[in-house]
Amino acid sequence: MIRKEELVLVQDWDKTFAKSDKVDHCKVTFVNRYGITLAADMYVPKDAEDNLPAIAVSGPFGAVKEQCSGLYAQTMAERGFLTIAFDPSFTGESGGQPRFMASPDINTEDFMAAVDFLSLNDRVDPDRIGIIGICGWGGMAINTVALDTRIKATVASTMYDMTRVNANGYFDSEDSEEQRYAHRAAFCAQRLEDLKAGEYKRAGGVIDPLPEDAPYFVKDYYAYYKTDRGYHARSLNSNDGWNVIGCESFMNQPILKYSNEIRSAVMVLHGDKAHSFYFGKDAYENMVNGNKYTDNKEMLVIEGASHTDLYDGGGNGAIPFDKLQAFFEKYL
């Protein structure tokens, strides 16, 4: 018997973006195959008929559905899709203990459970389901579609490969056996410290106050997560971050291994001024290398856009929602 955890869900509008009068909104829950109950916001076009195409959205890594994944979901619902934006396991309003952990396996399953939920929704056409993954969840979306043949179209926006950044550091600056060994040893030591303390040490979210000499990408994150633009009380990035050992298993779990076997449509969307651009560029190149199904693969580069510009538009409408709509209409 599959049982849902009893979650306490906020019913007031507490998003970082304005509520649309073009869609109906409600909270929903569903269970993944590990028995974790996930919380989601559902957005449905007003006065829409049934048999709708549907999209599941999640990300960024360490964010919550009240931030940019909800903005993507609400905007795509305005354009005719039934959408859900969900909190991953162990975060936000979703269930799972202990809190603030991440897993390449469980988080991939989170996306697949969202597809389960949409496939069984009476208002959805189960043959027209897509997903959008943002930031670290862009890489997770590509991993999911390599596994889930029900997904017909995928967008990876301003994506990170979380396995690569954990194993190699930013910009592959720590890509050596010696540095990986040091990180592994530190994780192992922290595990014992946490057990002795009886609680998990947090890694810290975006640094605050912001140092004057902070790298560009840290300033980019600060401008979103630590200001009224994107701050949210449940967001790990806005507050105390993941557990220090929360991402340990990403060290040796390459999530994009079989991306060049994806048959369905995929768009990799990235800004050319994003510090993370190399993740999207390499992910796309690896996905089409040796793939027999390349006609439905696309790399869309947004000139002048930083990493977080594709979170919320960056104040200048950087997210190409018209192109996302056309992509999903074509393949769903």
Buried (B, 14 or more C-beta within 10 A) or exposed (E): EEEEBEBEEEEEEEBBBEEBEBBBBEBBBBBBEEEBBBBBBBBBBEEBEEEBBBBBBBBBBBBBBBBBBBBBBBBBBBBBBBBBBBBBBBBBBBBBEEBBBBBBEBBBBBBBBBBBBBBEBEBBBBEBBBBBBBBBBBBBBBBBBBBBEBBBBBBBBBBBBBBBBBBBBEEEEBEEEEBBEEBBEEBEEBBEEBEEEEEBBBBBBBEEEBEEEBEEBBBBBBBBBBEEBBBBEBBBBBBEBBBBBBBBBBBEBBBBEEBBEBEBBBBBBBBEBBBBBBBBBBBBEBBBEEBEBBEBBBBBBBEEBBBBBBBBBBEEEBBBBEBBBEBBBEBB
